[in-house]
């Protein structure tokens, strides 16, 4: 969910047919040849027939050699303009899906979306986001006022988030009592992976459809990554996993500083709420129901201990950084060159073009007191459990004395 604010676009809107289906070069060539044939007056004689055939073959070869453009169709007679025209935009969900269906990777994404029952809805004038995946509703919302390429790239971004949920079950991971470091890191990986993946999808789409000088509108950070990735497509070795990791993932991490308030806010709220529950556990039953307090504290201790180990968290993070929807496919982050330190510390703090390290230091500075508070909560649970256990023991002793006294009075 990109944090930037939108600005007006100027790209003209292609026709509905152009949006729905890429022109087939061979079919367009034959239509072009037939059109020329109808225009010509029929010649006579052997020489005329041979000349006509040579002209038609040349026209067909020329037409088939033209690149397939996403925003252009074979010239057609002018049609009446529609009553409603949203400049540079896709106007229906069907058109948006049709744009995806123009490439193999886009069709794979659509197949995944339909197999998981994910729906797309337009919601105009969203105040905080251009598009969003809502896991509780299993749907993706898109702002219809965005330009065509913005809708495509942001939908790819949110479809990657839906893949993260359906295949990696990130909501289940986030529901655990993660440490502040883990929670911040997970959020960084969720966003970096979605941004890099949507950029890769877009680079592949533009390359296959011969799209150049595309208006990305608000998606300027993605545009930078798309440009770098697309250059590697034509290199001697193509785009390697290591190059995708550097050009795609690292740059995506570097572009996440705008998410800092949101990510820090999430970490802070979770630490604060857990601390409030710890303190509230001591007040159960007005401080006298020691067994109930013990149950509450035991529950909180289990939650706290449910945070993933360092190894489990590392394995989980390495599932990000891929260009495939196949969970079994190796990712760029599974390279041994990506050490534990790089994976769990350096990447989440990566700030693009920050040679001073000020951005990373600011992250450390913000996370440090939250980590201190988080660790103190564990000690607080131990202290409360010790005090409550002592109270339970004392309560048992008092009960035993009372019983002894009563027993002494009996005949």
N, C-alpha and C positions, 0 to 999 in steps of 0.2 A: 504494500500500500504506500505508494510514493507520497512524500510529505510536501512536495512542491505545489505552488499555486498555479492553476491553468492560465493560459493566455489565448487570445483569439487566433484562429487559423485562417489560412487563405487558400488552401488547396481546393480545386473544384471537385465536386462529387461525381464519380463515375456512374455510368448507368447501372441499373439493377442487374442487367445481364453481365456487365463487366465485373461487378462485385461478386456475382454468384459463381462464375466459371471462367477459368483462364482460357484464352483463345487457343485452339488446336492449330498448329502451324500448317499441317498437311491439309486439313479441311479448309482453312482460310485460303490457302494457295489455290485449291480447286475452285472455290467460289470466285476468287479473283479472276482466274482463267476463264471461267464460264461467262462472267460479266463482260470481259473483253471480247469474247467470241460473239456475244449478242450484239455488241456495238459495231462490229466490223461488217462491212458489206461482203457477201460471199464472192471470192475471186473465182476465176475460171482457168482451166488448163492445168497441166502437170506442174509447171513451175510455180503457179499460184498456190496449188495444194501443198507442195513441199515447203514453200515460204511460210504459209500459214501455220503448218505444223511446227516449224522451227521457232516461230515467234511465240506460239503457245507454250512450247517446252521451256523456252528461255524465261517467259513470264512466271511459269510455275516454279522454276528453280530459284528465281529472284525472290519470289514471295516466301518460299520455304526457308530462305536464308535469313529472313528478318528475325531479330530477337523477339521472344514472347514478352510483351510489356504488360504489367499488371493494370496500368491505368489507361490503356488505349485499346480500342477495338478497331476492326477493319472499318474504313469509312462507310457510313450508311447515310441514306437520305435523312435530313433533319427531322426530328420528331417534336411534337408539341412539348413544351416544358411542363413538368408537373406543377400542380397548384402549390404544394409545399416542397420547398427545396432547402435542406440543411447543408450549407456549404461545407464540402470536404468531409462529410460524415456518412457513416453507415446508419441507416434509419431503422432497421429491424434486426431482431436476434437472428432470424433466418439468413439475412445478408451477412451478418457477422460470422455465423458458422460457415457460410459458403466461402468466405474469405479464407478461413482456416482449411477448408477442404481442397485448396488449390495446390497443396504440397503434401508429400507422404507424411512428414512429421506432423503437419496440421491435422491430417486425417487420423493419425494415431492418437493425438490429443482428444479429438472429438469422440473417438471410439471409447477411450478411457472415461471421458466425461459421461457418456450415455450409459456405459456399463455400471457406473457407480451411482446412477440416478441423480447426477448433479444438474441443476437447472440454472439458467441465466436469466436475469431480469434487469430491466433498465430502471434506474432510480435517479432522476435528475437532481441537480443542485445539491449533491452530497457535500456537506460543509468541510469534511476532514480528509476525504480520500477520493481517488479517481475510480477505483474498483476495490472490491473486497470479497474474500471468501468467508462465508458464515458457516462454520462447521456444524453448529446446532441445527441449522435449517438445510444444510447440504446444498447451498446455492451460492452463486456468484452474482454480485450486483455490479453494474457498470453504469457510468454516467453517459447518457446518450448525447450530450452536447459536446463531447470530445470528438476530435477528428478521427478519421478512419484508422490511421496507423496507430494512434494512441489507444483506441479501443482494442485493436488486435494485440498489441504488445502488452497492455495491461491485463487482458483476458488470459494471455499465455502465462503471465506472472501469477495470477490467481489460480489458474489450473495447476501450476506447480505447487502452490500452497495446498490445494486439494489433494494432490498426490502425496505430499508430506503427511497429510492427515490420514488418508486411506491406507497408505503403504508403510509409513514410519510411525503413525499413531502419535504425533507430536502432542496432541491434547492430553493423552495419557501420561506422557513424560512430564509435561508442564504441571499436571495435577499433583505430582510428587513434591515433597518438601525439599526442593532443590536449594543448594547454597546460592547466595547472591551471585557468585562467580559463575556457577553453572547456569542459572536462569538468564543472566545477561548474555552469556556465550551462546546459549541455545537460540535466543531471539536474533542474535547477529547471524547465526548460520541459517536460520529460516529465511531471513530477508536476502542475504547475500546469494544463497542458492536460487531463490526465485528470480532475483534480478539477473543473475548470470544466465540462468536457463532461458528466460524469456528473451534475452539478448541473443543467445545462440539460435533459438528458434527463428527470430526475426532475421538474423544474418543469413541463415539457410534459406528462408523464404524469399528474401530479396535477391539472393544469388540465383536461385532457381527460376524466378520470375523476371529476372533482368531489370529489377527496379533500382533506379539511381535517383539522386537528388530528392529523396523522400522527405516530406515535412513530418518530423517526429513530434512537433508541438511541444508539449510539456515534458516529453520523455527524452530530454537531452542527455542525461547520464547514461541511459540505455544506448542512445545513439553513439556515444563515445566507445562503448564496449562493442557494439555491432560493427563499427568501422574497423576496429582492431582485429576482431575475429574473422571478418570477411576477407581481409587481406591475406590471412593465413590459408584460406581455402585454396588459393591458386599457387601456394608455395610448393616447393619440391616435395616436401613430406606431408603436405596438408596441415590440418589443425590437429596437433598431437594433444594427448591428455595433459602433458606438462604445460603446453602453451595455453590450453584452456584454463588451467589452474591459475596461471600468472595473469593472462589477459582478461579472463572472465571473472573468476572467483576473487582474486586479490583486488582487482579494481572495484568489484561489487562491494566488498568489505570496506574499501576506502571511501565509497560514496554513502556510507550509512550514518555519518555524523548527524544528519538531520533527524535521525531516529533516536538520538540520545535522550531527550526528555521523555519520550514514550517508554523506552526500555528501562531507564532508571526509575521512572514512575511505577512501572510494573514490579520491579524488584523491591522497591521501597514498600509498596502496598502489601505485598505478600509477607515480607518480614514483619511489618507492623501488625498485620492481622493475626499472624501466628503468635506473636508476643502477647497480644491482647487475650488470646485464648488461653495461653499459659497462665496469665495472672488471674483470669476468671475461674480457672479450674480450682483454685484455692478457696473460692467463695461458695462452692456448691453446698447447698443445705445449710447456709448461714455459718459455714466454717465448722460444723459439728458432725457432718456426715462423712466420716473419715474413709469409709469404704467407697463411697461414691467419688470422693476426691481421688482416691487411689486408682479407680477405674479411668477417670478422666486423664490423669497424669500418665497412666500406662498407654492410653490411646495416643496422646501427644508424643510420647517417647517413640512409639512405633512409627508414627508419621515422620518424625525427625530422622529416624534411622533408615527410612525408606528412600532417602536420597541415593542416587546411583553412585557406585564406587568410581574411582578415577578411571579404571580400566573399562568398566561398562559404559561410561560416558564417552570415552575415546572411541570405542567401537561404534557407538551410536552416531557420533558426529561424522565419521568417515563414510556414512551412507549418503551424505550430501556431496555436492560437487560433481555430479554426473550430468551427462547429456542424454540420458535414456530414461524411460519409464520402467525399465526392467530392474527390479530391486537386486537381482543377482549380477547385473552387469558391473564390472569394476568401475570405480570412480577415480577422478583425478586426485582425491585426497587420500587414497589408499597407497599412494607411492611412499616407499620407505623414506624418501627425502623429506617428507612432511613429518617432522618429529612431534612428540607429545607437546613440547613447549610451543612450537609453531602453531599447532592445531588449537590448543586450548587457551593460549595466552596471546600470542602475537597476532593471529588473524582477527580475533574479536576487538583488538585495540588498533588495528590498522587504519590509519587515516591517510588518504591519498595526498601525495606531495608534501607530507609533514616530515621534513628532515630534522626538525628540532626535537621531535618526540613530545611536543606539548600536548597533542591530542591524546596520546596514550597515557601521559602523566595525569591528565584531567580525569580520564576514566578510572585509573588507579585511585586517585584522590577521592572520587565519589564512591567507589565500591568498598574502600577500606573500612569506613565506619559502619556500613551495612553488614559487612562480614563480621566485624567485632560484635555488633548487636545480635547477629545470628548465632554466633558461638556462645554468647552470654545466655541465650535462651536455653541452650543445652544444659549449661551449668545451673540455670534457674530451675529447670525440671528436676535435676538431681537433688538440689537443695530442698525443693518442695516435697519430693518423694521421701527424702530422709526425715524431714520434719513430720510428715504425715504418718510415716511408719512408726516413728517414736510416739506419736499421739495414739495410734492404734494399740501399740504395746502398753502404754500407760492406761489406756481405757480397759484393756483386758485385766491388768493388775488390779485396778480399782474394782472391777466387777468381781474378781476372785476374792478380794478382801470383804466385799459386801456379802458374798455368799458364805464366806468363812464365819463372819459375825452372825449371820442368820442361822447358820448351822450350829453355832455354840449356844444359841438360845433355845434350840429345840430340845425337848425332853429325851 
